[in-house]
Amino acid sequence: AELIKLPESTTEKQIQKELNRVVVDFEKKVSDGLVFRNIKFAEFSTIWLDYAEKHLSPKYVLESKRKLEVINAEIGNVALSKLKKQHLQEFYNKLSEEVRIINRKANDVNGKPILLEEERHKSPSTIMHYHKLISTLLTKASQWDYIEKNICLGKGIELPKRQKYQPHYLQDSDVIRLVELLQD
């Protein structure tokens, strides 16, 4: 809501004129689809989730809710209209630098089960999933006239590169040995 301050000496007629101006201005914003300009990303994500629950698979919605908790913690308080590529770049950089401690079951030299602590970062693939979800939300926001365009489209955001899979092939000697073992 916009607060308008008028001087104390303003007449009733001037107040009415200013009120009419505000109403006309608001109606123009509504017709131009600009009323929602100040909606925050987190608020819009709630609106999108309502839509998603009715139109998308339950598994996708559940995964989206989990990701949106992380996303909203970082950019949820930013207005959709003020969201910049730099916000997203900083978020993706933070995701890639964030260290998680994972406890992994293993065996010691004597074969006894132990827990090993490993430091892990979010993979490029995981960061891409976050990016795709944000892009999906911004595309809907654009289609529903909350914003003019999806900032995820086009250039300007650098996502971590995925490592190409390097297959491991058996050598000729390994294949011969495998065939020999299969025959026995």
Secondary structure, 3 states (H helix, E strand, C coil): CCCCCCCCCCCHHHHHHHHHHHHHHHHHHHHCCCHHHHCEHHHHHHHHHHHHHHHCCHHHHHHHHHHHHHHHHHHCCCEHHHCCHHHHHHHHHHHHHCCEEEEEEEECCCCCEEEEEEEECCCHHHHHHHHHHHHHHHHHHHHCCCCCCCCCCCCCCCCCCCCCCCCCCCCHHHHHHHHHHHHC
